[in-house]
């Protein structure tokens, strides 16, 4: 049976009920014209039924699903709910209005048709009014229950937020007051009826009241039998509304934390507003949980990328550390070789000074006297010996310079490799910094969404704050690592320049040594030729003077080159010391970077654990 038909039946049954009670009350107190009165009640009841059905026709249409979904022009959903909620009260008011018209017609009928005086008409009208009020209250409670049942079956989960109704409070006032007033009117009318029916001389108020109450006991029993189910039905409807809300809240706080179900809107009152707000809150929490889960999935992806980049950075740092160690060892060996070369160069300069002194002495001896030929021959032999010694040391020094040049070239290659790896690590650090910024932004979004969730999202706000701190720590360490890497690249560039300058010096010194070797060879050849000319020395003193001049010039040139070579060796020692110092500084900074990378790995592990716990918390809510 449709609710529309049920509505018409509900407004019809009270008319038959009130007609039956009125007829019983009439026959108990008045014995005349019962048949005529019954006909009047029947005709009046039919007219009242037709009047109520005609008057309340549009309200019956509210009990259809189509009427709910398709509002007429000028009416919104809020207007529909408001009119549906007012249906029981409007029906009650319409029943009372029809009752007043019915009582007016009844009074006219009793006075003009049956000859009742106005006193009896007034008292009997009070009894009729109380009976009609009982019937109207029956219709009110039944219709209120029908509204609850109709809305519950429609599975409606929304309620207009702008519709603020106090009907639950009104019902708590209307029902008790209405029934109390009805009982008071009925009791007063019974007593007044007994007073009217008794003679003036024999009026005993107490006995009249007792008699009136005794005669009205059957009607009081009927009233109670009708009122009690109505009160129980009213209480059951209210309890049903509270039960739905309580059941939904129990599902939300249960172990499953179910956020998928919603409360059916089953009334148009404060309970509907409460149910709707609980549904909206459930939607908000569910949406926030879904969005939080999606955000943590993105966070998990970023965290994985961050972990991979940290691992790559750690591997790159280890490779750089290996290259820096090799570079430091090469620089240390180079520094030792330069020191050895400096010592050899100093020894060579001493020998050159001795050679120059000897050549100068020989020149003076040739110029002063030919008698010193034998002494000059001995000096020439000594010069030849020392020249051979110088040539041997020059060869040794040339070999040392060749090895030094080779070491310097290897050092330049190692430094270039370190620069390449350092720039790659700097790019990785920039990528890590970007990921940390994205993580910080996601944490801020999670905090905002948790703040929207209110108290339910407080736990997520704490988690989002921890994630934001971890992201800030990651950004700080990444920034420090980037600055250290830039300093390392700067130091390595300096080392590269020093190494290149060292290579240039080695090449220049090698050229100088080659020239010295050529000059030494020339001196040696001159000494040989001079030795051959010893037999003709007396005859060739003039030639000897020329040769002595050449020796003097060659010795001066050798002395000058030796001084330049010594200055170059001193500069080379300084550059080697600086290179070794730079390599040591780069190694120390690389160790700091390795320490920061290890801290990032630890932070990444802690972030993974926090993310895992948060996802467990999010997944504990049922949102699908």
C-alpha positions in Angstrom: 0.0 0.0 0.0 1.4 3.4 -0.9 2.0 6.1 1.7 -0.3 8.4 -0.2 -3.2 6.0 0.4 -2.1 5.4 4.0 -2.2 9.2 4.6 -5.9 9.3 3.4 -6.7 6.3 5.6 -5.0 8.0 8.6 -7.1 11.2 8.3 -10.3 9.1 7.8 -10.0 6.6 10.7 -10.1 9.3 13.5 -13.4 10.5 12.0 -15.0 7.1 12.4 -13.4 6.7 15.9 -14.6 10.0 17.1 -18.1 9.4 15.6 -18.4 6.0 17.5 -17.2 7.6 20.8 -19.6 10.5 20.4 -22.5 8.2 19.7 -21.6 6.1 22.7 -21.4 9.2 24.9 -24.7 10.5 23.6 -26.6 7.2 24.2 -25.1 7.1 27.8 -26.3 10.5 28.7 -29.3 11.1 26.4 -31.8 8.5 25.5 -34.0 10.4 23.0 -33.6 10.3 19.2 -30.6 8.0 19.1 -31.4 6.8 15.6 -31.8 10.4 14.3 -28.5 11.3 16.0 -26.7 8.3 14.5 -27.9 9.4 11.0 -26.6 12.9 11.7 -23.2 11.5 12.9 -22.9 9.4 9.8 -23.7 12.2 7.4 -21.5 14.6 9.3 -18.7 12.1 9.4 -18.9 11.6 5.7 -18.9 15.3 5.0 -15.9 15.8 7.4 -14.0 13.0 5.6 -14.7 14.5 2.2 -13.7 18.0 3.5 -10.5 16.8 5.1 -9.5 14.8 2.0 -10.2 17.7 -0.2 -8.5 20.2 2.0 -5.4 18.0 2.6 -5.1 16.5 -1.0 -1.8 18.3 -1.8 -0.2 17.0 1.4 -0.8 13.4 0.4 1.4 14.1 -2.6 4.4 14.7 -0.4 4.5 10.9 0.4 5.8 10.0 -3.0 9.4 9.6 -4.1 8.7 11.4 -7.4 7.5 14.5 -5.4 10.7 14.4 -3.4 13.0 14.2 -6.5 11.0 16.6 -8.7 10.0 19.7 -7.0 7.5 22.0 -8.7 8.6 25.4 -10.0 9.4 27.8 -7.2 10.0 25.1 -4.6 13.4 23.7 -3.6 14.3 20.6 -1.6 14.4 22.6 1.6 10.8 23.7 0.9 9.8 20.0 0.3 11.3 18.8 3.6 9.7 21.8 5.5 6.2 21.0 4.1 6.6 17.3 4.7 7.6 17.9 8.3 4.7 20.3 8.8 2.2 17.7 7.4 1.3 16.1 10.8 0.8 19.5 12.5 -1.2 20.9 9.6 -3.3 17.8 9.5 -3.9 18.2 13.3 -4.9 21.9 12.8 -7.2 21.0 9.8 -8.8 18.3 12.0 -9.4 20.8 14.8 -10.8 23.3 12.3 -13.1 20.7 10.9 -14.1 19.7 14.4 -15.1 23.3 15.3 -17.3 23.4 12.2 -18.6 19.9 13.1 -19.4 21.1 16.7 -21.1 24.2 15.4 -23.3 22.1 13.1 -23.9 19.6 16.0 -25.0 22.4 18.3 -27.4 23.7 15.8 -28.8 20.2 15.2 -29.2 19.5 18.9 -30.9 22.8 19.6 -33.2 23.2 16.6 -33.8 19.5 15.8 -33.7 17.8 19.2 -34.6 20.8 21.4 -31.5 20.8 23.6 -30.9 23.9 25.8 -27.7 25.8 25.4 -26.3 24.5 28.7 -26.5 20.9 27.5 -25.2 21.9 24.1 -22.2 23.7 25.5 -21.3 20.8 27.9 -21.9 18.1 25.2 -19.8 20.2 22.8 -17.0 20.1 25.3 -17.2 16.3 25.4 -17.3 16.1 21.6 -14.3 18.5 21.4 -12.3 16.3 23.8 -13.1 13.2 21.7 -12.2 14.9 18.5 -8.9 16.1 20.1 -8.2 12.5 21.0 -8.9 11.4 17.4 -6.8 14.3 16.1 -3.9 13.4 18.4 -4.2 9.9 17.1 -3.8 11.2 13.5 -0.9 13.4 14.5 1.2 10.7 16.1 0.4 8.1 13.4 1.3 10.7 10.7 4.5 11.6 12.5 5.4 7.9 12.5 4.5 7.7 8.8 6.9 10.6 8.0 9.7 8.7 9.8 8.9 5.4 7.9 8.5 7.1 4.5 11.8 9.0 4.8 13.6 6.0 6.1 12.6 3.9 3.1 13.8 6.5 0.7 17.4 6.0 1.8 17.9 9.8 1.8 21.3 10.8 3.2 21.1 14.5 2.7 19.1 17.3 4.5 19.1 21.0 3.7 21.6 22.8 5.9 19.5 26.0 5.8 16.4 24.2 7.2 16.7 24.5 11.0 13.7 23.0 12.6 12.7 22.6 16.3 9.9 20.1 15.7 11.4 17.5 18.2 11.2 20.1 20.9 7.7 21.2 19.7 6.5 17.6 19.8 7.7 17.2 23.4 5.4 20.2 24.2 2.5 19.6 21.9 1.7 16.0 22.8 1.6 16.3 26.6 -0.1 19.7 26.6 -2.6 18.5 24.0 -3.5 15.4 25.9 -3.6 17.2 29.2 -6.0 19.8 27.8 -8.1 17.1 26.2 -8.4 15.2 29.5 -9.2 18.4 31.4 -12.0 19.4 28.9 -13.4 15.9 29.1 -13.4 15.7 32.9 -14.8 19.2 33.3 -17.6 18.5 30.7 -18.6 15.3 32.5 -18.8 17.1 35.8 -20.8 20.0 34.3 -23.1 17.6 32.6 -23.9 15.9 35.9 -24.5 19.3 37.5 -26.9 20.3 34.8 -28.8 17.0 34.9 -29.2 17.1 38.8 -31.9 19.2 40.5 -30.9 22.3 42.2 -32.2 21.2 45.6 -30.4 17.9 45.7 -27.0 19.1 44.4 -24.2 17.6 46.4 -21.0 18.6 44.7 -18.9 15.8 46.0 -21.4 13.1 45.2 -22.0 14.7 41.7 -18.2 14.6 41.0 -18.0 11.0 42.2 -21.0 10.1 40.1 -19.6 11.9 37.1 -16.3 10.1 37.4 -18.0 6.8 37.9 -20.1 7.2 34.8 -17.1 8.3 32.8 -14.8 5.4 33.8 -15.5 3.5 30.5 -14.6 6.5 28.5 -11.5 7.1 30.6 -10.5 3.5 29.9 -11.0 4.0 26.2 -9.0 7.3 26.4 -6.2 5.5 28.2 -6.3 2.5 25.8 -6.0 5.0 22.9 -3.5 7.4 24.5 -1.1 4.8 25.8 -0.4 3.2 22.4 -0.1 6.7 21.0 2.5 7.7 23.6 4.4 4.4 23.1 4.3 4.8 19.3 5.5 8.4 19.7 8.3 7.3 22.0 9.2 4.4 19.7 9.5 6.8 16.7 11.8 9.1 18.7 13.8 6.1 20.0 14.2 4.8 16.4 15.7 8.2 15.4 18.1 8.1 18.3 18.9 4.4 17.5 19.8 5.1 13.9 22.3 7.9 15.0 23.7 5.8 17.8 24.2 2.7 15.5 26.0 4.9 12.9 28.3 6.4 15.6 29.0 2.9 16.9 30.1 1.8 13.4 32.4 4.9 13.1 34.1 4.2 16.5 34.2 0.4 16.0 37.4 -1.5 15.2 36.6 -1.2 11.4 36.2 2.6 11.7 33.6 2.4 8.9 33.2 5.7 7.0 31.2 4.3 4.1 27.7 4.1 5.6 25.4 7.0 6.2 22.4 7.7 8.4 19.0 7.7 6.6 17.2 11.0 7.1 14.0 9.9 8.8 12.5 13.1 10.1 12.2 16.8 9.6 13.5 18.1 13.0 16.6 18.5 15.1 17.4 14.8 14.7 17.5 15.2 10.9 19.9 18.2 11.2 22.1 16.1 13.5 22.0 13.1 11.2 22.8 15.3 8.2 25.8 16.9 10.0 27.1 13.5 11.0 26.8 12.3 7.3 28.6 15.5 6.1 31.3 14.9 8.8 31.6 11.3 7.6 32.0 12.5 4.0 34.6 15.0 5.0 36.6 12.4 7.0 36.3 9.8 4.3 37.4 12.3 1.6 40.2 13.5 3.7 41.3 9.9 4.4 41.2 9.1 0.7 43.1 12.2 -0.1 45.6 11.6 2.7 46.2 8.1 1.4 46.8 9.5 -2.1 49.2 12.1 -0.7 51.1 9.5 1.2 51.4 7.3 -1.9 52.9 10.3 -3.6 55.1 10.9 -0.6 56.1 7.2 -0.7 57.2 7.7 -4.3 59.1 10.9 -3.5 60.7 9.1 -0.5 61.8 6.2 -2.7 63.3 8.7 -5.2 65.0 10.5 -2.3 66.4 7.2 -0.9 67.7 6.2 -4.4 69.3 9.6 -4.9 70.9 9.4 -1.4 72.2 6.0 -2.3 73.6 7.3 -5.6 75.1 10.3 -3.7 76.7 8.0 -1.2 78.2 5.9 -4.0 79.4 9.0 -5.8 80.9 10.4 -2.5 82.8 7.1 -2.0 84.1 7.2 -5.6 85.2 10.8 -5.1 86.9 9.8 -1.8 88.8 7.1 -3.6 89.9 9.5 -6.3 90.8 12.1 -3.7 92.9 9.5 -1.8 94.7 8.7 -5.1 95.2 12.4 -5.8 96.5 13.0 -2.3 99.0 10.1 -2.6 100.1 11.4 -6.0 100.5 14.9 -4.6 102.5 13.6 -1.6 104.8 11.6 -3.9 105.1 14.6 -6.2 106.0 16.8 -3.3 108.7 14.3 -2.2 110.1 14.1 -5.8 110.2 17.9 -6.0 112.1 18.0 -2.7 114.6 15.4 -4.0 114.9 17.4 -7.3 115.5 20.6 -5.2 118.3 18.9 -3.3 119.8 17.5 -6.5 119.5 21.0 -8.1 121.3 22.6 -5.2 124.1 20.1 -5.5 124.3 20.7 -9.2 124.4 24.5 -8.6 127.3 23.9 -6.2 129.1 21.9 -8.8 128.4 24.5 -11.5 129.8 27.2 -9.2 132.9 25.1 -8.7 133.1 24.6 -12.5 132.7 28.3 -13.2 135.4 29.1 -10.6 137.8 26.6 -12.2 137.1 27.8 -15.7 137.7 31.4 -14.6 140.9 30.3 -12.9 142.1 28.5 -16.0 141.3 31.5 -18.1 143.4 33.7 -15.8 146.2 31.2 -15.8 146.3 31.0 -19.6 146.3 34.8 -19.8 149.0 35.3 -17.2 151.6 32.8 -18.3 152.3 30.0 -20.6 154.5 28.5 -17.9 151.3 27.3 -16.3 150.4 25.0 -19.2 151.0 21.8 -17.1 148.8 23.2 -14.3 146.1 24.1 -16.9 146.3 20.6 -18.3 145.6 19.2 -14.9 142.8 21.7 -14.4 141.4 20.7 -17.8 141.4 17.1 -16.7 139.6 18.2 -13.5 137.1 20.2 -15.6 136.5 17.2 -17.8 135.9 15.0 -14.8 133.5 17.5 -13.2 131.8 18.1 -16.5 131.2 14.4 -16.8 129.8 14.4 -13.3 127.6 17.4 -14.1 126.3 15.6 -17.2 125.6 12.5 -15.1 123.6 14.5 -12.6 121.9 16.4 -15.4 120.8 13.0 -16.9 119.6 12.0 -13.4 117.7 15.2 -13.0 116.3 15.0 -16.5 114.9 11.5 -15.6 113.5 12.8 -12.4 111.8 15.7 -14.3 110.4 13.2 -16.8 108.8 11.1 -14.0 107.6 14.3 -12.3 106.0 15.5 -15.6 104.3 12.1 -15.9 103.0 12.3 -12.3 101.8 15.8 -12.9 99.9 14.6 -16.0 98.3 11.8 -14.0 97.4 14.3 -11.3 95.7 16.6 -13.8 93.7 13.6 -15.1 92.7 12.6 -11.6 91.7 16.1 -10.7 89.6 16.4 -13.9 87.8 13.1 -12.9 87.2 14.5 -9.4 85.7 17.7 -10.9 83.4 15.6 -13.1 82.2 13.5 -10.2 81.8 16.6 -7.9 79.6 18.4 -10.5 77.5 15.2 -10.9 77.1 15.1 -7.1 76.2 18.8 -7.0 73.4 18.0 -9.6 72.2 15.1 -7.4 72.2 17.4 -4.4 70.0 19.9 -6.3 67.6 17.1 -7.2 67.5 16.0 -3.5 66.8 19.7 -2.5 63.9 19.8 -5.0 62.5 16.5 -3.6 62.8 17.8 -0.1 60.9 21.0 -1.1 58.1 18.8 -2.7 58.0 16.7 0.5 57.7 19.9 2.6 54.8 21.1 0.3 53.0 17.7 0.7 53.4 17.8 4.4 51.9 21.3 4.5 49.0 20.0 2.4 48.5 17.1 4.8 48.6 19.5 7.8 45.9 21.7 6.1 43.7 18.7 5.3 44.2 17.4 8.9 43.2 20.9 10.2 40.0 20.7 8.1 39.2 17.4 9.8 39.2 19.0 13.2 39.8 16.8 16.3 39.6 13.6 14.2 42.6 14.9 12.1 44.8 15.9 15.1 46.9 12.7 14.9 47.5 13.4 11.2 48.5 17.0 12.0 51.3 15.8 14.3 52.4 13.3 11.7 52.4 16.0 9.0 54.5 18.3 11.3 57.1 15.5 11.9 57.3 15.0 8.1 57.7 18.8 7.5 60.6 18.8 10.1 62.3 15.9 8.4 61.9 17.6 5.0 63.5 20.8 6.5 66.4 18.8 8.0 66.9 17.2 4.6 66.9 20.6 2.9 69.4 21.9 5.5 71.8 19.0 5.1 71.4 19.1 1.3 72.3 22.9 1.3 75.3 22.2 3.5 76.4 19.4 1.2 76.0 21.7 -1.9 78.1 24.4 -0.3 80.8 21.9 0.6 80.7 20.5 -2.9 81.1 24.0 -4.4 84.1 24.6 -2.1 85.5 21.2 -3.1 85.1 22.1 -6.8 86.8 25.4 -6.1 89.7 23.8 -4.2 90.0 21.1 -6.9 90.1 23.8 -9.6 92.9 25.5 -7.7 94.7 22.1 -7.4 94.2 21.6 -11.2 95.7 25.0 -11.9 98.7 24.3 -9.6 99.2 20.9 -11.3 99.0 22.5 -14.7 101.5 25.2 -13.7 103.7 22.4 -12.2 103.7 20.6 -15.5 104.6 23.8 -17.3 107.5 24.3 -14.9 108.7 20.7 -15.4 108.6 21.2 -19.2 110.5 24.5 -19.0 113.1 22.9 -16.6 113.4 20.0 -18.9 114.2 22.4 -21.8 116.7 24.2 -19.6 118.3 20.9 -18.6 118.5 19.9 -22.3 120.3 23.2 -23.0 122.6 22.6 -20.0 123.3 19.1 -21.2 124.1 20.5 -24.7 126.4 23.1 -23.1 128.0 20.4 -20.9 128.5 18.3 -24.0 130.1 21.2 -25.8 132.4 21.8 -22.8 133.3 18.1 -22.8 134.1 18.2 -26.5 136.1 21.4 -26.0 138.0 19.7 -23.2 138.8 16.8 -25.4 140.0 19.0 -28.2 142.0 21.0 -25.7 143.6 17.9 -24.3 144.6 16.9 -27.8 146.2 20.4 -28.2 148.2 20.0 -25.0 151.2 18.9 -27.0 151.0 22.1 -29.1 150.0 24.3 -26.2 153.2 26.3 -26.3 152.8 27.0 -30.0 149.0 27.7 -29.7 148.7 30.0 -26.6 146.7 32.4 -28.7 144.3 29.6 -29.6 144.2 28.6 -25.9 143.2 32.1 -24.9 140.3 31.9 -27.4 139.2 28.6 -26.0 139.5 29.9 -22.4 137.2 32.8 -23.4 134.7 30.3 -24.7 135.0 28.3 -21.5 134.4 31.4 -19.5 131.3 32.3 -21.5 129.9 28.8 -21.3 130.6 28.6 -17.6 128.7 32.0 -17.1 125.8 30.7 -19.1 125.7 27.5 -17.2 125.8 29.4 -13.9 122.9 31.6 -15.0 120.8 28.6 -16.1 121.6 26.8 -12.9 120.3 29.8 -10.9 117.1 29.9 -13.0 116.7 26.1 -12.5 117.1 26.5 -8.7 114.5 29.3 -8.6 112.1 27.1 -10.6 112.7 24.2 -8.2 111.9 26.4 -5.2 108.7 27.6 -6.9 107.9 24.0 -7.8 108.3 23.0 -4.1 105.9 25.8 -3.0 103.3 24.7 -5.6 103.6 21.1 -4.6 103.2 22.0 -0.9 100.0 24.0 -1.8 98.7 21.2 -4.0 99.2 18.7 -1.1 97.5 21.1 1.3 94.5 21.5 -1.1 94.2 17.8 -1.5 94.1 17.3 2.3 91.4 20.1 2.6 89.3 18.4 -0.2 89.6 15.1 1.6 88.4 16.6 4.9 85.4 18.3 3.2 84.6 15.1 1.4 84.5 13.3 4.8 82.1 16.0 6.1 79.9 15.3 3.1 80.0 11.6 3.7 78.9 12.2 7.3 75.9 14.4 6.1 75.0 11.7 3.5 74.9 9.1 6.4 72.7 11.4 8.4 70.4 11.7 5.4 70.2 7.9 5.2 69.3 7.8 8.9 66.6 10.5 8.4 65.3 8.7 5.3 64.9 5.5 7.4 63.1 7.4 10.2 60.8 9.0 7.5 60.0 5.5 6.1 59.0 4.3 9.6 56.7 7.4 10.2 55.2 6.9 6.8 54.5 3.2 7.5 52.8 4.0 10.8 50.7 6.8 9.2 49.6 4.6 6.4 48.6 1.9 8.9 46.5 4.6 10.7 44.9 5.8 7.4 44.2 2.3 6.2 42.5 1.4 9.5 39.5 3.5 8.3 37.1 1.9 6.0 36.4 4.3 3.2 35.3 2.0 0.3 
